[in-house]
Amino acid sequence: METSSIYTGKVFEMARQQFEIVADHLDIPDHERTRILMPKRALAVSCPIHRDDGSVVVYQGYRVQHHLTLGPTKGGTRFASSVDVGEVAALAVWMSWKCALAGLPYGGAKGGIAVDPRALSRRELEALSRRYMQEMIPFVGPHTDVMAPDMGTNEQVMAWFMDTYSMYQGRTVSEVVTGKPVGTGGTAGRREATGRGVAYLVGRAAETIGLRVSGSTAIIQGFGNVGSVAALTLEAAGAKIIGVSDHSAAYFDKNGLNVSALDAHVAKTGSLAGYSTESLFDAESLLVQPCDILIPAAVERVVTKKNASDLKCRILAEGANGPTTPEADAILRERPEIFVIPDILCNAGGVIVSYFEWVQGLQQLFWDEDEVNDRLNRTLERSFQAVSRIAKQRSLSTRDAALSIGVEVVRNAKATRGLFP
């Protein structure tokens, strides 16, 4: 299958390899594959801002929309130094399979700016956020492409996005983004949704393999929005969190860490660094420590062929996007003692509740947090059961089963609509 040369890099190659494996399982002809995999549209924009010292700096921004066959595209916007068009395209492709698996009327999208947001002042961050949205206005909208937060962005950035778009429309358009503060049209439970979804699915996987969450041990790589909420939720269910890490530090204590204290420290300082000296640990070695539940909730490509054989967990719950390389997948397929909750299922809670927020914004009818959580769990349950059923029926890994469902939904929709003109 030929692919465009603009989509390069290890992350996009991962997405392509995963698709090819599933396309082989589904017997998709070669002439159909490029249309299903390759993004519909990719945007690259320059975002100049005045820095606080008076200088002008230009940042590179991107937005990739994978397909609009089922409805508007949907996806986060990340601010990170590593952002490039290949990474953004891969994340958009994964979002398409994720939305299709969850039964949401979206195609996948993703955006980002190559910047370290921690190096910006609040004023600079606002200026960059608003400039990025200004450049995106011709290509986004409530029925075209709906943005959401991701790594390096948050509720405040979404509020700036929404306000910028609304100023150009001459009216408030709260539904153009999701993940906003509740006071400006957001939905209760959105910030916690991805982490809560991870914890819910860990519970379902534990039931499947006969593991009690209460009394189990967990290690979480990444203590941001997803990892911290998953840790707090699992701890509340009786699990012992024995290891955590972020970009700044890693901690391990087989007797259990104080998750609430860790969360409070991060809220105050912005990272795990400086929390403790007694339980400091090597971040790379953390992933291979014995535990019941391992949750990579940080970045892509951390479970590799070098460490996949050394994992000592019973459940691998992928809170991050693309944490497991295809080479590691091949090893895990030969390790049935590890139950893998693949990323497009495991971290779908965020986009599911983003969909709820979008619907509420369109209708101007809002739900309370209990209703949001109930709908979230029911949607995740349907997806979990579908993946389990397909994996059993077709003798597939859970990842290949999840991807098969997502790819089939998109493929069938494209076939039904036909090719225009």
MINU-492331 format. One line per 5 residues: their letters; for each residue x, y, z of C-alpha. Coordinates in nm, 3 decimals, decimal comma. Each point is the difference from the previous one (the first is absolute). Last residue first. Layout:
<pts>
a	X:Y:Z; ...
</pts>
This chain:
<pts>
pflgr	-1,810:1,240:-0,748; 0,025:-0,118:0,275; 0,084:-0,357:0,098; -0,264:-0,216:0,165; -0,202:0,076:0,311
takan	-0,053:-0,368:0,080; 0,361:-0,098:-0,069; 0,133:0,285:0,214; -0,229:-0,100:0,286; 0,101:-0,365:-0,032
rvvev	0,370:0,086:0,015; -0,042:0,229:0,300; -0,194:-0,261:0,199; 0,234:-0,278:-0,110; 0,308:0,195:0,110
gisla	-0,139:0,060:0,347; -0,111:-0,358:0,055; 0,326:-0,142:-0,132; 0,200:0,241:0,218; -0,169:-0,131:0,313
adrts	0,050:-0,365:-0,101; 0,363:0,062:-0,099; 0,065:0,159:0,336; -0,184:-0,271:0,194; 0,208:-0,264:-0,173
lsrqk	-0,188:-0,200:-0,260; -0,151:-0,347:-0,001; -0,285:0,113:-0,229; -0,294:-0,080:0,229; 0,189:0,057:0,325
airsv	0,154:0,333:-0,094; -0,328:0,107:-0,162; -0,196:-0,070:0,321; 0,250:0,166:0,232; 0,014:0,310:-0,222
aqfsr	-0,380:0,025:-0,013; -0,032:-0,050:0,376; 0,252:0,274:0,072; -0,169:0,237:-0,245; -0,343:-0,051:0,152
eltrn	0,145:0,040:0,350; 0,178:0,321:-0,096; -0,330:0,151:-0,117; -0,180:-0,108:0,317; 0,280:0,136:0,217
lrdnv	-0,007:0,339:-0,170; -0,379:0,026:0,017; 0,012:-0,063:0,376; 0,285:0,247:0,043; -0,186:0,276:-0,185
ededw	-0,321:-0,071:0,192; 0,185:0,018:0,331; 0,170:0,323:-0,109; -0,322:0,189:-0,071; -0,133:0,042:-0,352
flqql	-0,033:0,316:-0,208; -0,252:0,110:-0,262; 0,121:0,270:-0,240; -0,075:-0,246:-0,283; 0,320:0,059:-0,198
gqvwe	0,201:0,048:0,319; -0,142:-0,313:0,160; 0,088:-0,201:-0,310; 0,355:0,138:-0,003; 0,044:-0,071:0,372
fysvi	-0,124:-0,358:-0,045; 0,242:-0,044:-0,289; 0,279:0,131:0,223; -0,115:-0,259:0,253; 0,066:-0,274:-0,256
vggan	0,320:0,169:-0,119; 0,148:-0,006:0,350; -0,121:-0,348:0,093; 0,168:-0,153:-0,305; 0,328:-0,056:0,187
clidp	-0,026:-0,378:0,035; -0,184:-0,079:-0,323; 0,220:0,170:-0,260; 0,296:-0,062:0,232; -0,025:-0,376:0,016
ivfie	-0,097:-0,174:0,326; 0,260:-0,278:-0,003; -0,056:-0,301:0,228; 0,342:-0,150:0,074; 0,005:-0,377:0,061
prerl	-0,056:-0,041:-0,375; 0,368:0,082:-0,066; 0,063:-0,096:-0,364; -0,213:0,291:-0,125; 0,207:0,213:0,238
iadae	0,316:-0,068:-0,202; -0,159:0,103:-0,330; -0,141:0,306:0,173; 0,351:0,098:0,110; 0,107:0,011:-0,364
pttpg	-0,311:0,200:-0,088; 0,097:0,258:0,264; -0,205:0,043:0,318; -0,071:0,347:0,144; -0,210:0,104:-0,302
nagea	-0,233:0,244:0,171; 0,034:0,008:0,377; -0,228:-0,170:0,256; 0,099:-0,340:-0,133; -0,104:-0,250:0,268
lirck	0,238:-0,297:0,017; -0,158:-0,250:0,239; 0,180:-0,297:0,159; 0,332:0,177:0,049; 0,361:-0,115:-0,003
ldsan	0,125:0,156:-0,323; 0,341:-0,139:-0,094; -0,088:-0,136:-0,344; -0,138:0,338:-0,102; 0,319:0,179:0,113
kktvv	0,232:0,014:-0,302; -0,273:-0,069:-0,259; -0,162:0,322:0,116; -0,249:0,128:0,255; 0,076:0,373:0,013
revaa	-0,098:0,085:-0,357; -0,241:0,292:0,045; -0,033:0,231:0,299; -0,133:0,010:0,356; -0,269:-0,231:0,135
pilid	0,177:-0,339:0,005; -0,220:-0,186:0,251; 0,132:-0,326:0,145; -0,236:-0,200:0,221; 0,092:-0,307:0,204
cpqvl	0,353:0,107:0,084; 0,359:-0,123:-0,028; 0,242:0,272:-0,118; 0,058:0,017:-0,375; -0,145:0,344:-0,066
lsead	0,190:0,164:0,286; 0,339:-0,092:-0,144; -0,006:0,288:-0,247; -0,094:0,252:0,269; 0,276:-0,100:0,244
flset	-0,138:0,047:0,350; -0,036:0,264:0,271; -0,177:-0,141:0,307; 0,208:0,165:0,274; 0,066:0,328:-0,180
sygal	-0,356:0,125:-0,005; -0,237:0,240:-0,174; 0,273:0,211:-0,159; -0,083:-0,084:-0,359; -0,355:-0,128:-0,045
sgtka	-0,102:0,295:-0,219; -0,195:0,327:-0,009; 0,105:0,123:0,345; -0,326:0,042:0,194; -0,234:-0,229:-0,195
vhadl	0,285:-0,251:-0,035; 0,054:-0,004:0,379; -0,374:-0,038:0,065; -0,017:-0,296:-0,237; 0,300:-0,165:0,168
asvnl	-0,158:0,052:0,343; -0,327:-0,152:-0,122; 0,189:-0,291:-0,153; 0,182:-0,095:0,320; 0,226:-0,275:-0,133
gnkdf	-0,026:-0,372:0,072; 0,199:-0,261:0,192; 0,194:-0,095:-0,314; 0,125:0,358:-0,020; 0,099:0,151:-0,334
yaash	0,042:0,361:-0,109; 0,092:0,149:-0,338; 0,102:0,357:-0,081; -0,022:0,292:-0,244; -0,176:-0,125:-0,313
dsvgi	-0,258:-0,187:0,212; 0,013:-0,307:0,221; -0,205:-0,217:0,234; 0,055:-0,329:0,183; -0,160:-0,201:0,282
ikaga	-0,363:0,108:-0,033; -0,191:-0,243:0,224; -0,349:-0,079:-0,129; -0,298:0,031:0,233; -0,262:0,155:-0,230
aeltl	0,092:0,350:0,126; 0,358:-0,076:-0,102; -0,124:-0,089:-0,348; -0,180:0,333:-0,031; 0,294:0,202:0,134
aavsg	0,243:-0,174:-0,235; -0,226:0,034:-0,304; -0,046:0,370:0,080; 0,377:0,049:0,032; 0,081:-0,192:-0,317
vngfg	-0,248:0,177:-0,226; 0,055:0,364:0,105; 0,373:-0,035:0,040; 0,183:-0,263:0,199; 0,158:-0,194:-0,283
qiiat	0,117:-0,356:0,052; -0,237:-0,165:0,245; 0,085:-0,311:0,199; -0,278:-0,198:0,169; -0,035:-0,260:0,274
sgsvr	-0,313:-0,201:0,083; -0,163:-0,009:0,344; -0,339:0,111:-0,127; 0,018:-0,042:-0,376; -0,074:-0,372:0,041
lgite	0,135:-0,201:-0,293; -0,205:-0,275:-0,166; 0,121:0,059:-0,356; -0,325:0,149:-0,132; -0,083:0,177:0,324
aargv	0,341:0,171:-0,010; -0,062:0,107:-0,359; -0,329:0,159:0,107; 0,166:0,180:0,293; 0,284:0,122:-0,221
lyavg	-0,272:0,123:-0,236; -0,155:0,215:0,273; 0,340:0,134:0,109; 0,092:0,105:-0,355; -0,342:0,161:-0,042
rgtae	0,046:0,197:0,321; 0,336:0,124:-0,128; -0,150:0,106:-0,333; -0,307:0,164:0,154; 0,161:0,203:0,279
rrgat	0,015:0,329:-0,190; -0,340:-0,063:-0,161; -0,187:-0,076:0,323; -0,244:0,291:-0,009; -0,040:0,137:-0,349
ggtgv	0,143:0,316:-0,148; -0,207:0,300:-0,105; 0,200:0,287:0,144; -0,053:-0,068:0,371; 0,075:-0,368:-0,046
pkgtv	0,350:0,087:-0,118; 0,057:-0,118:-0,357; 0,098:-0,356:-0,097; -0,188:0,029:-0,326; 0,042:0,244:-0,287
vesvt	-0,230:0,157:-0,262; -0,300:-0,072:0,224; 0,032:0,326:0,192; -0,080:0,213:-0,303; -0,069:0,341:0,158
rgqym	-0,091:0,254:-0,265; 0,174:0,233:-0,246; 0,153:-0,289:-0,192; 0,355:0,142:0,022; -0,039:0,070:0,371
sytdm	-0,139:-0,353:0,050; 0,308:-0,165:-0,148; 0,229:0,197:0,230; -0,220:-0,066:0,305; -0,014:-0,373:-0,068
fwamv	0,376:-0,033:-0,043; 0,063:0,208:0,314; -0,242:-0,221:0,196; 0,176:-0,309:-0,139; 0,335:0,136:0,121
qentg	-0,151:0,051:0,347; -0,139:-0,353:0,012; 0,341:-0,154:-0,072; 0,289:-0,027:-0,244; 0,346:-0,156:0,031
mdpam	-0,110:-0,352:-0,092; -0,354:0,007:-0,135; -0,298:0,232:0,010; -0,292:-0,013:-0,246; -0,074:0,129:-0,350
vdthp	-0,316:-0,051:-0,204; 0,037:-0,023:-0,378; -0,271:0,060:-0,261; -0,345:0,013:0,162; 0,092:0,205:0,309
gvfpi	0,270:0,186:-0,197; 0,349:-0,038:-0,141; 0,175:0,066:-0,334; -0,037:0,373:-0,065; 0,055:0,073:0,373
meqmy	0,331:-0,188:0,033; 0,233:0,301:-0,032; -0,199:0,188:0,263; 0,009:-0,308:0,220; 0,381:-0,002:-0,010
rrsla	0,018:0,373:0,065; -0,228:-0,032:0,304; 0,204:-0,279:0,154; 0,329:0,180:-0,067; -0,121:0,324:0,159
elerr	-0,144:-0,184:0,299; 0,325:-0,190:0,055; 0,199:0,322:-0,028; -0,220:0,168:0,261; 0,027:-0,299:0,232
slarp	0,378:0,001:-0,037; 0,152:-0,253:-0,234; 0,281:-0,251:0,067; -0,242:-0,249:0,158; -0,192:-0,005:-0,327
dvaig	0,295:-0,169:-0,175; -0,080:0,069:-0,363; -0,063:-0,184:-0,327; -0,370:0,078:-0,030; -0,269:-0,261:-0,027
gkagg	-0,298:-0,147:-0,170; -0,189:-0,324:-0,024; -0,299:-0,129:-0,192; -0,205:-0,316:-0,014; -0,335:-0,044:-0,168
yplga	-0,308:0,037:0,209; -0,346:-0,141:0,057; 0,099:-0,195:0,316; -0,052:-0,376:0,016; 0,280:-0,061:0,249
lackw	0,199:-0,209:-0,251; -0,056:0,262:-0,270; 0,125:0,278:0,229; 0,314:-0,196:0,089; 0,072:-0,105:-0,361
smwva	-0,019:0,363:-0,108; 0,203:0,116:0,300; 0,277:-0,241:-0,096; 0,017:0,163:-0,344; 0,012:0,348:0,151
laave	0,277:-0,105:0,239; 0,201:-0,133:-0,293; -0,049:0,325:-0,193; 0,115:0,210:0,298; 0,315:-0,210:0,036
gvdvs	0,078:0,033:-0,370; -0,073:0,373:-0,004; 0,243:0,077:0,281; -0,035:0,054:0,375; 0,306:-0,086:0,210
safrt	0,021:0,335:0,181; -0,351:-0,041:0,135; -0,330:0,188:-0,015; -0,271:-0,250:-0,079; -0,336:0,054:-0,164
ggktp	-0,260:-0,271:0,041; -0,234:-0,166:-0,243; -0,330:-0,008:-0,180; -0,090:0,001:-0,369; -0,351:0,086:-0,101
gltlh	-0,234:-0,279:-0,106; 0,026:-0,361:-0,117; 0,199:0,052:-0,321; 0,201:0,300:0,119; 0,340:-0,171:-0,008
hqvry	0,351:0,041:0,140; 0,010:0,371:0,082; 0,357:0,110:0,078; 0,077:0,331:0,172; 0,347:0,148:0,031
gqyvv	0,185:0,291:0,161; 0,351:0,136:-0,039; 0,102:0,278:0,238; 0,126:0,340:-0,109; 0,175:0,217:0,260
vsgdd	-0,016:0,380:0,018; 0,218:0,169:0,261; -0,129:0,252:0,253; 0,128:-0,177:0,312; -0,352:-0,127:0,078
rhipc	-0,010:-0,186:-0,329; -0,205:0,143:-0,287; -0,164:-0,279:-0,196; 0,033:-0,158:-0,345; -0,199:-0,316:-0,075
svala	0,094:-0,157:-0,333; -0,247:-0,255:-0,131; 0,014:-0,354:-0,137; -0,328:-0,165:-0,094; -0,062:-0,361:-0,095
rkpml	-0,319:-0,124:-0,165; -0,169:-0,326:-0,089; 0,243:-0,216:0,192; 0,128:-0,327:-0,150; -0,119:-0,328:0,144
irtre	-0,334:-0,081:-0,163; 0,079:0,144:-0,343; 0,342:-0,166:-0,004; -0,144:-0,338:0,091; -0,267:-0,038:-0,265
hdpid	0,228:-0,084:-0,295; 0,189:-0,254:0,211; -0,312:-0,209:0,057; -0,119:-0,030:0,362; 0,026:-0,362:0,111
lhdav	-0,117:0,088:0,353; 0,299:-0,164:0,170; 0,231:0,156:-0,261; -0,156:0,341:0,062; 0,059:-0,055:0,372
iefqq	0,373:-0,056:-0,048; 0,020:0,287:-0,250; -0,175:0,237:0,240; 0,241:-0,077:0,284; 0,294:0,053:-0,235
ramef	-0,136:0,336:-0,114; -0,062:0,124:0,353; 0,350:-0,104:0,105; 0,150:0,168:-0,309; -0,182:0,316:0,104
vkgty	0,173:-0,015:0,338; 0,343:-0,085:-0,139; 0,020:0,293:-0,237; -0,146:0,105:-0,332; -0,328:0,127:-0,137
isste	0,103:0,258:-0,263; 0,116:-0,280:-0,232; -0,351:-0,103:-0,092; -0,073:-0,371:0,024; 0,011:-0,283:-0,253
m	-0,144:-0,336:0,103
</pts>
